Amino acid sequence: MQLLGNLFEYTLDKQQAELNIFGATSGDTGSAAEYAMRGKHGIRVFMLSPHLKMSSFQTAQMFSLQDDNIFNIAVKGVFDDCQDMVKAVSNDLVFKARYKIGTVNSINWARVVAQVVYYFRGYLEATTRNDQKVSFTVPSGNFGNICAGHIARMMGLPIDQLIAATNENDVLDEFFRTGIYRVRKSAETYHTTSPSMDISKASNFERFVFDLLDRDAVRVRALFAKVDTAGGFDLSGAPGSDGDEFHKIAQFGFASGRSCHTDRLATIRDLHARYGLMIDTHTADGVKVAREHLKAGVPMIVLETALPAKFNETIREALDTDAERPAGFENIEFLPQRFEVMDADVKQVQAFIVAHTGL
């Protein structure tokens, strides 16, 4: 995100232009974006997040920022409602051009490309020869990070398996097990202790399906239109399904698994007892699922998600102690917070952007 922020500022200065970043976050990307963009010349950030659905630390990390170019909007709904509004505004080409709208979460291709580097670095750290393979387990919400792993594998990196670890919101796990993609309604999306993965419709999943369907853009468009009208699609090959590509998933190295709150607590306790290592709730989901997919002779890398301090309520439940706070964030929840609470209403959000851009 720091790379993207500097690239934005460099390009905007050259063009003497402005950019209004409009994004959605389930907890982590938003704060990363805001800290990377705060004070940047020619950039404003309008960040949507689900109201009362993030941890207290995540909320404070975003809402305590007082920079003039940062605007936080807490949406009465779930992350998918926030993401749907970002997509709606991005698809309103007239509004997008008039108010110079850009994105910064993993919808933005530059974000995904930057993450590809981590897979190559991880591979080099875990191997001694170029003929060795490794596997990666990635806590997966919006499918951006693991999509970068998919790209790395397509580029030729010797990845054996790419394992998507989900929490109770297991839409992706269901697809990789069955070939059925069935998004959940807002009321069916669970509020969990790994809240950054409380996502039903993963934006970057469409990028993988494009490759799975041999890059047939017309068919991909039709399937994701069906997501909007019928709530999903079926590639299992069963009678009446939308296709039979489920059998091809293994060719791309994908597998999956699911973790729940009890699993999280057990995994956090186990790693702390064995290694003196404290991990956050999302990483715990990853470790739990990774252990179910271990293969002899193939190193397994679990991508760590966040600092445990962001989810101290669950760390205390698991270990009966507080997670260490990074310097400067010791009392962040007690700082003044600045944010707007809104309904999941695109027009209302657009009006807020218009009122605060000066364009």
Buried (B, 14 or more C-beta within 10 A) or exposed (E): BEEBBEEBBEEBEEEEEBBBBBBBBBBBBBBBBBBBBBEBEBBBBBBBBBBEBBBEBBBBBBBBBEBEBBBBBBBEBBBBBBBBBBBBBBEBEEBBEEBBBBBBBBBBEBBBEBBBEBBEEBBEEBBEEEEBBBBBBBBBBBBBBBBBBBBBBEEEBBBBBBBBBBBBBBBBBBBBBBBBBBBBEBEEBBEBBBBBBBBBBBBBBBBBBBBBBEEBEEBBEEBBEBBEEEEBBBBBEEEEBBBEBBEBBEEBBBBBBBBBBEBBBBBBBBBBEEEEEBBBBBBBBBBBBBBBBEEEEBBBBBBBBBBBBBBBBBBEBBBEEEBEBEEEBEEBBEBEBBBBEBEBBBEBBBEBBBEBBEE
